């Protein structure tokens, strides 16, 4: 909540850092436990920061379409190539002289890179999302968010 409201908080720098860490997982330079766990962790962190950036800019679901971005993958792209693209995207997020572009398009493109990183590392991109949701469901302060059916939670 604080990060959503604080205009001084630099979301772009955090996105860049997380993209670099995800690239490091693919190249073996950034490890916590094992490849699969690390991919899920770092991918979910990049997704978190990208969604936070989109929400801060009032980007709607229909403009961002994270579901489509996460489904945009190919089995044929080597992990090293994706690591290179992740690092290049991180540099763009870090570069304050980069001209302003459509944040929805920028976040969508980064989400697609995250999905490709997952596939290149042998996991389904949705596994990162599901792991994050499972973790969030364990938090007592979010119990009301996850209680009831989807229809009951839908805003009216």
GIUR-V694181 format. One record per residue. RES is the residue in three letters. SS is DSSP state (h for helix, s for strand, l for the rest). Layout:
BEGIN
{{RES,SS} {RES,SS}}
END
This chain:
BEGIN
{{UNK,l} {UNK,h} {UNK,h} {UNK,h} {UNK,h} {UNK,l} {UNK,l} {UNK,l} {UNK,l} {UNK,l} {UNK,h} {UNK,h} {UNK,h} {UNK,h} {UNK,h} {UNK,h} {UNK,h} {UNK,h} {UNK,h} {UNK,h} {UNK,h} {UNK,h} {UNK,h} {UNK,h} {UNK,h} {UNK,h} {UNK,h} {UNK,l} {UNK,l} {UNK,l} {UNK,l} {UNK,l} {UNK,l} {UNK,l} {UNK,h} {UNK,h} {UNK,h} {UNK,h} {UNK,h} {UNK,h} {UNK,h} {UNK,h} {UNK,h} {UNK,h} {UNK,h} {UNK,h} {UNK,h} {UNK,h} {UNK,h} {UNK,h} {UNK,h} {UNK,h} {UNK,h} {UNK,h} {UNK,h} {UNK,h} {UNK,l} {UNK,l} {UNK,l} {UNK,l} {UNK,h} {UNK,h} {UNK,h} {UNK,h} {UNK,l} {UNK,h} {UNK,h} {UNK,h} {UNK,h} {UNK,h} {UNK,l} {UNK,l} {UNK,l} {UNK,l} {UNK,l} {UNK,l} {UNK,l} {UNK,l} {UNK,h} {UNK,h} {UNK,h} {UNK,h} {UNK,h} {UNK,h} {UNK,h} {UNK,h} {UNK,h} {UNK,h} {UNK,h} {UNK,h} {UNK,h} {UNK,h} {UNK,h} {UNK,h} {UNK,l} {UNK,l} {UNK,l} {UNK,l} {UNK,l} {UNK,l} {UNK,l} {UNK,l} {UNK,h} {UNK,h} {UNK,h} {UNK,h} {UNK,h} {UNK,h} {UNK,h} {UNK,h} {UNK,h} {UNK,h} {UNK,h} {UNK,h} {UNK,h} {UNK,h} {UNK,h} {UNK,h} {UNK,h} {UNK,h} {UNK,l} {UNK,l} {UNK,l} {UNK,l} {UNK,h} {UNK,h} {UNK,h} {UNK,h} {UNK,h} {UNK,h} {UNK,h} {UNK,h} {UNK,h} {UNK,h} {UNK,h} {UNK,h} {UNK,h} {UNK,l} {UNK,l} {UNK,h} {UNK,h} {UNK,h} {UNK,h} {UNK,h} {UNK,h} {UNK,h} {UNK,l} {UNK,l} {UNK,l} {UNK,h} {UNK,h} {UNK,h} {UNK,h} {UNK,l} {UNK,l} {UNK,l}}
END
